[in-house]
Amino acid sequence: MRMYARLKKPLKIEESASVYKVMLYESENGFYLFTYSSPDAVMSDSDRFYGTLDELFNEWNGLIDENGWILLDDPLPDCQHDAFIPVRVKGRNEGKPEWGVYETLTDGAWTPFKP
């Protein structure tokens, strides 16, 4: 399960960084909350782990806008869970990941992607 939400107002987390939207992802072990430092960010800047959905909701529900949590499809195989578009580490599907090098699905073909 994945859902995202926009914040009512940016949440300042550092002197020069704010969170504009968040995404939650349910893993086998618990829940990850990904944070995004711009309204149009495609990939997250950081993540936090929560053991239960209630813990995550208790911390974040008061900060999200009136649209609430919006369901997202799960990512395609080998793709990043925090990305809003199909993005994967190059070579991950072949068991030879090139960490830090990404590609995205464009018109049915995998093309280079720079986050």
Biopython code that builds the backbone (N, CA, C, O; Angstrom):
import numpy as np
from Bio.PDB.StructureBuilder import StructureBuilder

atoms = [
    (1, "MET", "N", (0.841, -1.176, 0.000)),
    (1, "MET", "CA", (0.000, 0.000, 0.000)),
    (1, "MET", "C", (0.889, 1.243, 0.000)),
    (1, "MET", "O", (1.893, 1.312, 0.709)),
    (2, "ARG", "N", (0.495, 2.211, -0.806)),
    (2, "ARG", "CA", (1.144, 3.520, -0.815)),
    (2, "ARG", "C", (0.063, 4.589, -0.825)),
    (2, "ARG", "O", (-0.969, 4.441, -1.480)),
    (3, "MET", "N", (0.314, 5.665, -0.092)),
    (3, "MET", "CA", (-0.559, 6.832, -0.090)),
    (3, "MET", "C", (0.327, 8.070, 0.063)),
    (3, "MET", "O", (1.412, 8.013, 0.643)),
    (4, "TYR", "N", (-0.165, 9.187, -0.472)),
    (4, "TYR", "CA", (0.577, 10.427, -0.276)),
    (4, "TYR", "C", (-0.384, 11.518, 0.176)),
    (4, "TYR", "O", (-1.602, 11.397, 0.042)),
    (5, "ALA", "N", (0.196, 12.585, 0.713)),
    (5, "ALA", "CA", (-0.591, 13.729, 1.157)),
    (5, "ALA", "C", (0.274, 14.977, 1.062)),
    (5, "ALA", "O", (1.492, 14.928, 1.232)),
    (6, "ARG", "N", (-0.374, 16.071, 0.791)),
    (6, "ARG", "CA", (0.296, 17.373, 0.806)),
    (6, "ARG", "C", (0.051, 18.002, 2.173)),
    (6, "ARG", "O", (-0.995, 17.789, 2.787)),
    (7, "LEU", "N", (1.022, 18.777, 2.641)),
    (7, "LEU", "CA", (0.878, 19.419, 3.938)),
    (7, "LEU", "C", (0.098, 20.721, 3.801)),
    (7, "LEU", "O", (0.127, 21.370, 2.756)),
    (8, "LYS", "N", (-0.601, 21.093, 4.873)),
    (8, "LYS", "CA", (-1.339, 22.361, 4.895)),
    (8, "LYS", "C", (-0.397, 23.530, 4.627)),
    (8, "LYS", "O", (-0.722, 24.449, 3.875)),
    (9, "LYS", "N", (0.764, 23.479, 5.249)),
    (9, "LYS", "CA", (1.811, 24.481, 5.025)),
    (9, "LYS", "C", (3.145, 23.772, 5.163)),
    (9, "LYS", "O", (3.249, 22.775, 5.878)),
    (10, "PRO", "N", (4.167, 24.278, 4.483)),
    (10, "PRO", "CA", (5.482, 23.620, 4.564)),
    (10, "PRO", "C", (5.956, 23.501, 6.013)),
    (10, "PRO", "O", (5.805, 24.424, 6.813)),
    (11, "LEU", "N", (6.521, 22.358, 6.320)),
    (11, "LEU", "CA", (7.053, 22.082, 7.654)),
    (11, "LEU", "C", (8.564, 22.255, 7.607)),
    (11, "LEU", "O", (9.263, 21.490, 6.941)),
    (12, "LYS", "N", (9.065, 23.260, 8.316)),
    (12, "LYS", "CA", (10.502, 23.524, 8.331)),
    (12, "LYS", "C", (11.181, 22.447, 9.170)),
    (12, "LYS", "O", (10.854, 22.265, 10.342)),
    (13, "ILE", "N", (12.133, 21.731, 8.559)),
    (13, "ILE", "CA", (12.834, 20.680, 9.284)),
    (13, "ILE", "C", (14.304, 21.027, 9.517)),
    (13, "ILE", "O", (14.948, 20.459, 10.398)),
    (14, "GLU", "N", (14.820, 21.945, 8.739)),
    (14, "GLU", "CA", (16.186, 22.451, 8.894)),
    (14, "GLU", "C", (16.158, 23.916, 8.502)),
    (14, "GLU", "O", (15.149, 24.419, 8.008)),
    (15, "GLU", "N", (17.272, 24.596, 8.727)),
    (15, "GLU", "CA", (17.347, 26.019, 8.381)),
    (15, "GLU", "C", (16.978, 26.274, 6.923)),
    (15, "GLU", "O", (16.313, 27.261, 6.610)),
    (16, "SER", "N", (17.414, 25.375, 6.027)),
    (16, "SER", "CA", (17.180, 25.603, 4.600)),
    (16, "SER", "C", (16.293, 24.535, 3.953)),
    (16, "SER", "O", (16.241, 24.448, 2.726)),
    (17, "ALA", "N", (15.600, 23.727, 4.745)),
    (17, "ALA", "CA", (14.794, 22.648, 4.164)),
    (17, "ALA", "C", (13.407, 22.578, 4.809)),
    (17, "ALA", "O", (13.249, 22.726, 6.021)),
    (18, "SER", "N", (12.425, 22.351, 3.964)),
    (18, "SER", "CA", (11.043, 22.193, 4.425)),
    (18, "SER", "C", (10.434, 20.979, 3.750)),
    (18, "SER", "O", (10.892, 20.550, 2.691)),
    (19, "VAL", "N", (9.389, 20.422, 4.377)),
    (19, "VAL", "CA", (8.643, 19.302, 3.806)),
    (19, "VAL", "C", (7.333, 19.853, 3.253)),
    (19, "VAL", "O", (6.612, 20.571, 3.946)),
    (20, "TYR", "N", (7.026, 19.512, 1.990)),
    (20, "TYR", "CA", (5.810, 19.967, 1.337)),
    (20, "TYR", "C", (4.777, 18.855, 1.181)),
    (20, "TYR", "O", (3.572, 19.103, 1.196)),
    (21, "LYS", "N", (5.266, 17.627, 1.030)),
    (21, "LYS", "CA", (4.369, 16.483, 0.887)),
    (21, "LYS", "C", (5.059, 15.256, 1.455)),
    (21, "LYS", "O", (6.276, 15.230, 1.639)),
    (22, "VAL", "N", (4.245, 14.231, 1.730)),
    (22, "VAL", "CA", (4.746, 12.985, 2.309)),
    (22, "VAL", "C", (4.081, 11.806, 1.605)),
    (22, "VAL", "O", (2.993, 11.924, 1.042)),
    (23, "MET", "N", (4.763, 10.678, 1.654)),
    (23, "MET", "CA", (4.205, 9.441, 1.112)),
    (23, "MET", "C", (4.432, 8.346, 2.144)),
    (23, "MET", "O", (5.504, 8.263, 2.743)),
    (24, "LEU", "N", (3.421, 7.506, 2.350)),
    (24, "LEU", "CA", (3.632, 6.357, 3.219)),
    (24, "LEU", "C", (3.650, 5.095, 2.377)),
    (24, "LEU", "O", (2.952, 4.977, 1.371)),
    (25, "TYR", "N", (4.468, 4.164, 2.822)),
    (25, "TYR", "CA", (4.614, 2.886, 2.134)),
    (25, "TYR", "C", (4.596, 1.784, 3.180)),
    (25, "TYR", "O", (5.356, 1.821, 4.148)),
    (26, "GLU", "N", (3.728, 0.807, 2.980)),
    (26, "GLU", "CA", (3.656, -0.326, 3.894)),
    (26, "GLU", "C", (4.627, -1.406, 3.450)),
    (26, "GLU", "O", (4.517, -1.932, 2.342)),
    (27, "SER", "N", (5.584, -1.738, 4.322)),
    (27, "SER", "CA", (6.541, -2.807, 4.047)),
    (27, "SER", "C", (6.179, -4.025, 4.894)),
    (27, "SER", "O", (5.210, -3.995, 5.653)),
    (28, "GLU", "N", (6.943, -5.070, 4.763)),
    (28, "GLU", "CA", (6.708, -6.276, 5.561)),
    (28, "GLU", "C", (6.917, -6.016, 7.047)),
    (28, "GLU", "O", (6.304, -6.676, 7.886)),
    (29, "ASN", "N", (7.784, -5.052, 7.378)),
    (29, "ASN", "CA", (8.168, -4.811, 8.769)),
    (29, "ASN", "C", (7.457, -3.648, 9.440)),
    (29, "ASN", "O", (7.517, -3.509, 10.661)),
    (30, "GLY", "N", (6.786, -2.812, 8.661)),
    (30, "GLY", "CA", (6.150, -1.634, 9.216)),
    (30, "GLY", "C", (5.867, -0.632, 8.115)),
    (30, "GLY", "O", (5.584, -1.002, 6.976)),
    (31, "PHE", "N", (5.946, 0.637, 8.466)),
    (31, "PHE", "CA", (5.557, 1.700, 7.539)),
    (31, "PHE", "C", (6.667, 2.734, 7.404)),
    (31, "PHE", "O", (7.245, 3.183, 8.394)),
    (32, "TYR", "N", (6.950, 3.100, 6.168)),
    (32, "TYR", "CA", (7.916, 4.151, 5.883)),
    (32, "TYR", "C", (7.161, 5.406, 5.481)),
    (32, "TYR", "O", (6.181, 5.353, 4.737)),
    (33, "LEU", "N", (7.636, 6.529, 5.985)),
    (33, "LEU", "CA", (7.103, 7.818, 5.570)),
    (33, "LEU", "C", (8.235, 8.536, 4.846)),
    (33, "LEU", "O", (9.279, 8.822, 5.432)),
    (34, "PHE", "N", (8.016, 8.822, 3.569)),
    (34, "PHE", "CA", (8.988, 9.548, 2.752)),
    (34, "PHE", "C", (8.610, 11.019, 2.753)),
    (34, "PHE", "O", (7.427, 11.354, 2.689)),
    (35, "THR", "N", (9.607, 11.908, 2.825)),
    (35, "THR", "CA", (9.348, 13.346, 2.811)),
    (35, "THR", "C", (9.927, 13.966, 1.542)),
    (35, "THR", "O", (10.922, 13.488, 0.996)),
    (36, "TYR", "N", (9.284, 15.038, 1.086)),
    (36, "TYR", "CA", (9.639, 15.696, -0.176)),
    (36, "TYR", "C", (9.816, 17.187, 0.071)),
    (36, "TYR", "O", (8.959, 17.829, 0.679)),
    (37, "SER", "N", (10.937, 17.739, -0.405)),
    (37, "SER", "CA", (11.295, 19.125, -0.096)),
    (37, "SER", "C", (10.811, 20.152, -1.121)),
    (37, "SER", "O", (11.197, 21.320, -1.061)),
    (38, "SER", "N", (9.971, 19.720, -2.058)),
    (38, "SER", "CA", (9.334, 20.686, -2.957)),
    (38, "SER", "C", (7.981, 20.113, -3.385)),
    (38, "SER", "O", (7.790, 18.897, -3.384)),
    (39, "PRO", "N", (7.052, 20.983, -3.748)),
    (39, "PRO", "CA", (5.721, 20.505, -4.132)),
    (39, "PRO", "C", (5.729, 19.578, -5.344)),
    (39, "PRO", "O", (4.846, 18.731, -5.476)),
    (40, "ASP", "N", (6.718, 19.728, -6.234)),
    (40, "ASP", "CA", (6.746, 18.907, -7.450)),
    (40, "ASP", "C", (7.844, 17.839, -7.428)),
    (40, "ASP", "O", (8.166, 17.275, -8.474)),
    (41, "ALA", "N", (8.421, 17.550, -6.261)),
    (41, "ALA", "CA", (9.470, 16.534, -6.153)),
    (41, "ALA", "C", (8.942, 15.161, -6.563)),
    (41, "ALA", "O", (7.817, 14.790, -6.228)),
    (42, "VAL", "N", (9.762, 14.423, -7.286)),
    (42, "VAL", "CA", (9.407, 13.085, -7.760)),
    (42, "VAL", "C", (9.953, 12.016, -6.820)),
    (42, "VAL", "O", (9.310, 10.986, -6.613)),
    (43, "MET", "N", (11.136, 12.252, -6.247)),
    (43, "MET", "CA", (11.755, 11.306, -5.317)),
    (43, "MET", "C", (11.967, 11.993, -3.970)),
    (43, "MET", "O", (12.136, 13.210, -3.895)),
    (44, "SER", "N", (11.955, 11.192, -2.916)),
    (44, "SER", "CA", (12.032, 11.745, -1.568)),
    (44, "SER", "C", (13.434, 12.195, -1.194)),
    (44, "SER", "O", (14.430, 11.823, -1.815)),
    (45, "ASP", "N", (13.467, 13.018, -0.144)),
    (45, "ASP", "CA", (14.728, 13.488, 0.416)),
    (45, "ASP", "C", (15.126, 12.676, 1.643)),
    (45, "ASP", "O", (16.310, 12.543, 1.952)),
    (46, "SER", "N", (14.130, 12.135, 2.336)),
    (46, "SER", "CA", (14.421, 11.364, 3.540)),
    (46, "SER", "C", (13.265, 10.418, 3.831)),
    (46, "SER", "O", (12.197, 10.504, 3.224)),
    (47, "ASP", "N", (13.506, 9.519, 4.769)),
    (47, "ASP", "CA", (12.429, 8.626, 5.187)),
    (47, "ASP", "C", (12.496, 8.404, 6.687)),
    (47, "ASP", "O", (13.538, 8.584, 7.318)),
    (48, "ARG", "N", (11.367, 8.013, 7.233)),
    (48, "ARG", "CA", (11.242, 7.675, 8.652)),
    (48, "ARG", "C", (10.487, 6.361, 8.735)),
    (48, "ARG", "O", (9.639, 6.069, 7.892)),
    (49, "PHE", "N", (10.799, 5.572, 9.751)),
    (49, "PHE", "CA", (10.142, 4.280, 9.918)),
    (49, "PHE", "C", (9.195, 4.330, 11.113)),
    (49, "PHE", "O", (9.517, 4.904, 12.153)),
    (50, "TYR", "N", (8.021, 3.719, 10.950)),
    (50, "TYR", "CA", (7.027, 3.611, 12.014)),
    (50, "TYR", "C", (6.612, 2.150, 12.128)),
    (50, "TYR", "O", (6.396, 1.477, 11.120)),
    (51, "GLY", "N", (6.504, 1.674, 13.340)),
    (51, "GLY", "CA", (6.103, 0.289, 13.558)),
    (51, "GLY", "C", (4.641, 0.029, 13.244)),
    (51, "GLY", "O", (4.262, -1.075, 12.853)),
    (52, "THR", "N", (3.810, 1.078, 13.425)),
    (52, "THR", "CA", (2.374, 0.926, 13.147)),
    (52, "THR", "C", (1.863, 2.129, 12.368)),
    (52, "THR", "O", (2.446, 3.213, 12.391)),
    (53, "LEU", "N", (0.764, 1.898, 11.685)),
    (53, "LEU", "CA", (0.113, 2.978, 10.935)),
    (53, "LEU", "C", (-0.438, 4.030, 11.900)),
    (53, "LEU", "O", (-0.422, 5.219, 11.583)),
    (54, "ASP", "N", (-0.918, 3.617, 13.053)),
    (54, "ASP", "CA", (-1.435, 4.571, 14.044)),
    (54, "ASP", "C", (-0.359, 5.556, 14.486)),
    (54, "ASP", "O", (-0.636, 6.747, 14.634)),
    (55, "GLU", "N", (0.873, 5.070, 14.700)),
    (55, "GLU", "CA", (1.978, 5.961, 15.080)),
    (55, "GLU", "C", (2.202, 7.021, 14.007)),
    (55, "GLU", "O", (2.339, 8.207, 14.307)),
    (56, "LEU", "N", (2.237, 6.578, 12.758)),
    (56, "LEU", "CA", (2.458, 7.488, 11.633)),
    (56, "LEU", "C", (1.321, 8.507, 11.541)),
    (56, "LEU", "O", (1.571, 9.707, 11.433)),
    (57, "PHE", "N", (0.081, 8.035, 11.584)),
    (57, "PHE", "CA", (-1.072, 8.932, 11.488)),
    (57, "PHE", "C", (-1.116, 9.914, 12.657)),
    (57, "PHE", "O", (-1.440, 11.086, 12.464)),
    (58, "ASN", "N", (-0.795, 9.452, 13.864)),
    (58, "ASN", "CA", (-0.810, 10.348, 15.027)),
    (58, "ASN", "C", (0.158, 11.512, 14.857)),
    (58, "ASN", "O", (-0.123, 12.626, 15.298)),
    (59, "GLU", "N", (1.287, 11.258, 14.226)),
    (59, "GLU", "CA", (2.284, 12.306, 14.037)),
    (59, "GLU", "C", (1.959, 13.232, 12.863)),
    (59, "GLU", "O", (2.269, 14.421, 12.925)),
    (60, "TRP", "N", (1.339, 12.714, 11.787)),
    (60, "TRP", "CA", (1.213, 13.477, 10.553)),
    (60, "TRP", "C", (-0.202, 13.927, 10.178)),
    (60, "TRP", "O", (-0.337, 14.916, 9.457)),
    (61, "ASN", "N", (-1.249, 13.258, 10.627)),
    (61, "ASN", "CA", (-2.603, 13.605, 10.166)),
    (61, "ASN", "C", (-2.976, 15.060, 10.413)),
    (61, "ASN", "O", (-3.686, 15.653, 9.600)),
    (62, "GLY", "N", (-2.526, 15.642, 11.496)),
    (62, "GLY", "CA", (-2.844, 17.035, 11.781)),
    (62, "GLY", "C", (-2.133, 18.029, 10.866)),
    (62, "GLY", "O", (-2.481, 19.210, 10.844)),
    (63, "LEU", "N", (-1.152, 17.567, 10.122)),
    (63, "LEU", "CA", (-0.361, 18.448, 9.256)),
    (63, "LEU", "C", (-0.794, 18.412, 7.798)),
    (63, "LEU", "O", (-0.424, 19.294, 7.022)),
    (64, "ILE", "N", (-1.577, 17.398, 7.412)),
    (64, "ILE", "CA", (-1.917, 17.258, 5.993)),
    (64, "ILE", "C", (-3.127, 18.107, 5.618)),
    (64, "ILE", "O", (-3.950, 18.446, 6.468)),
    (65, "ASP", "N", (-3.222, 18.443, 4.338)),
    (65, "ASP", "CA", (-4.287, 19.340, 3.878)),
    (65, "ASP", "C", (-5.647, 18.636, 3.811)),
    (65, "ASP", "O", (-5.772, 17.454, 4.130)),
    (66, "GLU", "N", (-6.643, 19.387, 3.392)),
    (66, "GLU", "CA", (-8.035, 18.907, 3.382)),
    (66, "GLU", "C", (-8.286, 17.751, 2.413)),
    (66, "GLU", "O", (-9.322, 17.093, 2.507)),
    (67, "ASN", "N", (-7.373, 17.493, 1.496)),
    (67, "ASN", "CA", (-7.543, 16.366, 0.571)),
    (67, "ASN", "C", (-7.225, 15.026, 1.225)),
    (67, "ASN", "O", (-7.592, 13.975, 0.700)),
    (68, "GLY", "N", (-6.546, 15.061, 2.363)),
    (68, "GLY", "CA", (-6.230, 13.839, 3.090)),
    (68, "GLY", "C", (-5.243, 12.951, 2.356)),
    (68, "GLY", "O", (-4.508, 13.397, 1.475)),
    (69, "TRP", "N", (-5.243, 11.684, 2.739)),
    (69, "TRP", "CA", (-4.354, 10.696, 2.133)),
    (69, "TRP", "C", (-4.937, 10.202, 0.822)),
    (69, "TRP", "O", (-6.119, 9.865, 0.748)),
    (70, "ILE", "N", (-4.118, 10.159, -0.201)),
    (70, "ILE", "CA", (-4.547, 9.764, -1.549)),
    (70, "ILE", "C", (-3.834, 8.469, -1.921)),
    (70, "ILE", "O", (-2.606, 8.399, -1.884)),
    (71, "LEU", "N", (-4.600, 7.449, -2.278)),
    (71, "LEU", "CA", (-4.022, 6.152, -2.634)),
    (71, "LEU", "C", (-3.207, 6.236, -3.906)),
    (71, "LEU", "O", (-3.560, 6.954, -4.842)),
    (72, "LEU", "N", (-2.106, 5.493, -3.930)),
    (72, "LEU", "CA", (-1.241, 5.370, -5.111)),
    (72, "LEU", "C", (-1.087, 3.889, -5.436)),
    (72, "LEU", "O", (-1.132, 3.044, -4.542)),
    (73, "ASP", "N", (-0.907, 3.584, -6.696)),
    (73, "ASP", "CA", (-0.585, 2.214, -7.078)),
    (73, "ASP", "C", (0.788, 1.863, -6.535)),
    (73, "ASP", "O", (1.631, 2.740, -6.346)),
    (74, "ASP", "N", (1.012, 0.573, -6.284)),
    (74, "ASP", "CA", (2.352, 0.132, -5.907)),
    (74, "ASP", "C", (3.285, 0.353, -7.098)),
    (74, "ASP", "O", (2.833, 0.361, -8.243)),
    (75, "PRO", "N", (4.577, 0.532, -6.838)),
    (75, "PRO", "CA", (5.511, 0.761, -7.943)),
    (75, "PRO", "C", (5.674, -0.487, -8.805)),
    (75, "PRO", "O", (5.392, -1.602, -8.367)),
    (76, "LEU", "N", (6.129, -0.281, -10.026)),
    (76, "LEU", "CA", (6.443, -1.402, -10.915)),
    (76, "LEU", "C", (7.579, -2.225, -10.311)),
    (76, "LEU", "O", (8.319, -1.718, -9.468)),
    (77, "PRO", "N", (7.730, -3.475, -10.722)),
    (77, "PRO", "CA", (8.835, -4.295, -10.193)),
    (77, "PRO", "C", (10.188, -3.589, -10.344)),
    (77, "PRO", "O", (10.470, -2.967, -11.367)),
    (78, "ASP", "N", (11.007, -3.701, -9.307)),
    (78, "ASP", "CA", (12.358, -3.134, -9.248)),
    (78, "ASP", "C", (12.393, -1.611, -9.163)),
    (78, "ASP", "O", (13.476, -1.026, -9.171)),
    (79, "CYS", "N", (11.234, -0.956, -9.081)),
    (79, "CYS", "CA", (11.206, 0.508, -9.021)),
    (79, "CYS", "C", (11.232, 1.001, -7.576)),
    (79, "CYS", "O", (10.914, 0.268, -6.639)),
    (80, "GLN", "N", (11.619, 2.260, -7.428)),
    (80, "GLN", "CA", (11.727, 2.897, -6.126)),
    (80, "GLN", "C", (10.342, 3.083, -5.511)),
    (80, "GLN", "O", (9.414, 3.530, -6.186)),
    (81, "HIS", "N", (10.206, 2.743, -4.244)),
    (81, "HIS", "CA", (8.925, 2.889, -3.559)),
    (81, "HIS", "C", (8.582, 4.348, -3.285)),
    (81, "HIS", "O", (7.408, 4.686, -3.132)),
    (82, "ASP", "N", (9.581, 5.210, -3.223)),
    (82, "ASP", "CA", (9.348, 6.608, -2.896)),
    (82, "ASP", "C", (9.113, 7.498, -4.114)),
    (82, "ASP", "O", (8.877, 8.695, -3.957)),
    (83, "ALA", "N", (9.172, 6.947, -5.310)),
    (83, "ALA", "CA", (9.048, 7.754, -6.527)),
    (83, "ALA", "C", (7.603, 7.815, -7.014)),
    (83, "ALA", "O", (6.882, 6.817, -6.993)),
    (84, "PHE", "N", (7.202, 8.985, -7.446)),
    (84, "PHE", "CA", (5.850, 9.174, -7.969)),
    (84, "PHE", "C", (5.706, 8.695, -9.412)),
    (84, "PHE", "O", (4.591, 8.517, -9.903)),
    (85, "ILE", "N", (6.828, 8.489, -10.085)),
    (85, "ILE", "CA", (6.840, 7.963, -11.445)),
    (85, "ILE", "C", (7.698, 6.700, -11.448)),
    (85, "ILE", "O", (8.448, 6.485, -10.495)),
    (86, "PRO", "N", (7.620, 5.859, -12.476)),
    (86, "PRO", "CA", (8.471, 4.667, -12.498)),
    (86, "PRO", "C", (9.960, 5.039, -12.607)),
    (86, "PRO", "O", (10.425, 5.495, -13.652)),
    (87, "VAL", "N", (10.685, 4.836, -11.515)),
    (87, "VAL", "CA", (12.126, 5.100, -11.450)),
    (87, "VAL", "C", (12.775, 3.878, -10.799)),
    (87, "VAL", "O", (12.290, 3.365, -9.790)),
    (88, "ARG", "N", (13.877, 3.425, -11.391)),
    (88, "ARG", "CA", (14.607, 2.298, -10.794)),
    (88, "ARG", "C", (16.096, 2.565, -10.887)),
    (88, "ARG", "O", (16.551, 3.372, -11.698)),
    (89, "VAL", "N", (16.846, 1.876, -10.046)),
    (89, "VAL", "CA", (18.304, 1.905, -10.119)),
    (89, "VAL", "C", (18.694, 1.120, -11.359)),
    (89, "VAL", "O", (18.250, -0.011, -11.554)),
    (90, "LYS", "N", (19.518, 1.720, -12.189)),
    (90, "LYS", "CA", (19.936, 1.053, -13.422)),
    (90, "LYS", "C", (20.594, -0.288, -13.096)),
    (90, "LYS", "O", (21.451, -0.362, -12.215)),
    (91, "GLY", "N", (20.200, -1.332, -13.795)),
    (91, "GLY", "CA", (20.760, -2.660, -13.616)),
    (91, "GLY", "C", (20.140, -3.477, -12.496)),
    (91, "GLY", "O", (20.449, -4.661, -12.362)),
    (92, "ARG", "N", (19.281, -2.883, -11.696)),
    (92, "ARG", "CA", (18.669, -3.600, -10.573)),
    (92, "ARG", "C", (17.886, -4.819, -11.064)),
    (92, "ARG", "O", (17.919, -5.876, -10.435)),
    (93, "ASN", "N", (17.186, -4.669, -12.181)),
    (93, "ASN", "CA", (16.387, -5.769, -12.727)),
    (93, "ASN", "C", (17.258, -6.939, -13.191)),
    (93, "ASN", "O", (16.752, -8.051, -13.344)),
    (94, "GLU", "N", (18.539, -6.717, -13.415)),
    (94, "GLU", "CA", (19.464, -7.762, -13.868)),
    (94, "GLU", "C", (20.350, -8.268, -12.738)),
    (94, "GLU", "O", (21.228, -9.101, -12.964)),
    (95, "GLY", "N", (20.129, -7.771, -11.525)),
    (95, "GLY", "CA", (20.954, -8.172, -10.391)),
    (95, "GLY", "C", (22.311, -7.503, -10.361)),
    (95, "GLY", "O", (23.201, -7.940, -9.632)),
    (96, "LYS", "N", (22.488, -6.426, -11.159)),
    (96, "LYS", "CA", (23.755, -5.689, -11.217)),
    (96, "LYS", "C", (23.476, -4.194, -11.045)),
    (96, "LYS", "O", (23.703, -3.403, -11.961)),
    (97, "PRO", "N", (22.980, -3.813, -9.853)),
    (97, "PRO", "CA", (22.596, -2.407, -9.675)),
    (97, "PRO", "C", (23.783, -1.456, -9.735)),
    (97, "PRO", "O", (24.852, -1.730, -9.189)),
    (98, "GLU", "N", (23.569, -0.334, -10.409)),
    (98, "GLU", "CA", (24.545, 0.758, -10.455)),
    (98, "GLU", "C", (24.013, 1.839, -9.515)),
    (98, "GLU", "O", (23.362, 2.790, -9.946)),
    (99, "TRP", "N", (24.303, 1.674, -8.227)),
    (99, "TRP", "CA", (23.758, 2.568, -7.210)),
    (99, "TRP", "C", (24.041, 4.030, -7.543)),
    (99, "TRP", "O", (25.163, 4.393, -7.897)),
    (100, "GLY", "N", (23.016, 4.855, -7.426)),
    (100, "GLY", "CA", (23.132, 6.276, -7.735)),
    (100, "GLY", "C", (22.855, 6.630, -9.180)),
    (100, "GLY", "O", (22.797, 7.808, -9.530)),
    (101, "VAL", "N", (22.679, 5.602, -10.044)),
    (101, "VAL", "CA", (22.345, 5.829, -11.451)),
    (101, "VAL", "C", (20.909, 5.340, -11.655)),
    (101, "VAL", "O", (20.601, 4.174, -11.409)),
    (102, "TYR", "N", (20.047, 6.232, -12.102)),
    (102, "TYR", "CA", (18.627, 5.920, -12.224)),
    (102, "TYR", "C", (18.154, 5.938, -13.665)),
    (102, "TYR", "O", (18.762, 6.557, -14.537)),
    (103, "GLU", "N", (17.047, 5.236, -13.888)),
    (103, "GLU", "CA", (16.371, 5.290, -15.181)),
    (103, "GLU", "C", (14.872, 5.308, -14.932)),
    (103, "GLU", "O", (14.390, 4.850, -13.896)),
    (104, "THR", "N", (14.143, 5.848, -15.907)),
    (104, "THR", "CA", (12.699, 5.961, -15.799)),
    (104, "THR", "C", (12.047, 5.400, -17.053)),
    (104, "THR", "O", (12.668, 5.327, -18.114)),
    (105, "LEU", "N", (10.815, 5.013, -16.920)),
    (105, "LEU", "CA", (10.066, 4.462, -18.041)),
    (105, "LEU", "C", (9.453, 5.606, -18.840)),
    (105, "LEU", "O", (8.609, 6.345, -18.333)),
    (106, "THR", "N", (9.878, 5.745, -20.079)),
    (106, "THR", "CA", (9.397, 6.795, -20.971)),
    (106, "THR", "C", (8.935, 6.184, -22.276)),
    (106, "THR", "O", (9.740, 5.611, -23.011)),
    (107, "ASP", "N", (7.656, 6.296, -22.575)),
    (107, "ASP", "CA", (7.091, 5.717, -23.811)),
    (107, "ASP", "C", (7.454, 4.247, -23.972)),
    (107, "ASP", "O", (7.785, 3.799, -25.070)),
    (108, "GLY", "N", (7.392, 3.493, -22.866)),
    (108, "GLY", "CA", (7.639, 2.056, -22.917)),
    (108, "GLY", "C", (9.092, 1.629, -22.900)),
    (108, "GLY", "O", (9.380, 0.435, -22.968)),
    (109, "ALA", "N", (10.027, 2.586, -22.808)),
    (109, "ALA", "CA", (11.451, 2.253, -22.791)),
    (109, "ALA", "C", (12.112, 2.892, -21.560)),
    (109, "ALA", "O", (11.720, 3.973, -21.121)),
    (110, "TRP", "N", (13.114, 2.205, -21.019)),
    (110, "TRP", "CA", (13.839, 2.734, -19.876)),
    (110, "TRP", "C", (14.908, 3.711, -20.375)),
    (110, "TRP", "O", (15.747, 3.365, -21.207)),
    (111, "THR", "N", (14.858, 4.940, -19.848)),
    (111, "THR", "CA", (15.771, 6.003, -20.261)),
    (111, "THR", "C", (16.465, 6.591, -19.038)),
    (111, "THR", "O", (15.945, 6.467, -17.929)),
    (112, "PRO", "N", (17.625, 7.227, -19.205)),
    (112, "PRO", "CA", (18.322, 7.825, -18.061)),
    (112, "PRO", "C", (17.436, 8.840, -17.341)),
    (112, "PRO", "O", (16.644, 9.549, -17.963)),
    (113, "PHE", "N", (17.587, 8.893, -16.016)),
    (113, "PHE", "CA", (16.823, 9.803, -15.180)),
    (113, "PHE", "C", (17.756, 10.464, -14.182)),
    (113, "PHE", "O", (18.533, 9.789, -13.507)),
    (114, "LYS", "N", (17.679, 11.778, -14.090)),
    (114, "LYS", "CA", (18.462, 12.529, -13.117)),
    (114, "LYS", "C", (17.488, 13.153, -12.105)),
    (114, "LYS", "O", (16.731, 14.067, -12.433)),
    (115, "PRO", "N", (17.527, 12.630, -10.853)),
    (115, "PRO", "CA", (16.593, 13.175, -9.832)),
    (115, "PRO", "C", (16.862, 14.637, -9.530)),
    (115, "PRO", "O", (16.171, 15.234, -8.704)),
]
sb = StructureBuilder()
sb.init_structure("model")
sb.init_model(0)
sb.init_chain("A")
sb.init_seg("    ")
for serial, (resi, resn, name, xyz) in enumerate(atoms, 1):
    if name == "N":
        sb.init_residue(resn, " ", resi, " ")
    sb.init_atom(name, np.array(xyz, "f"), 0.0, 1.0, " ", f" {name:<3s}", serial, name[0])
structure = sb.get_structure()
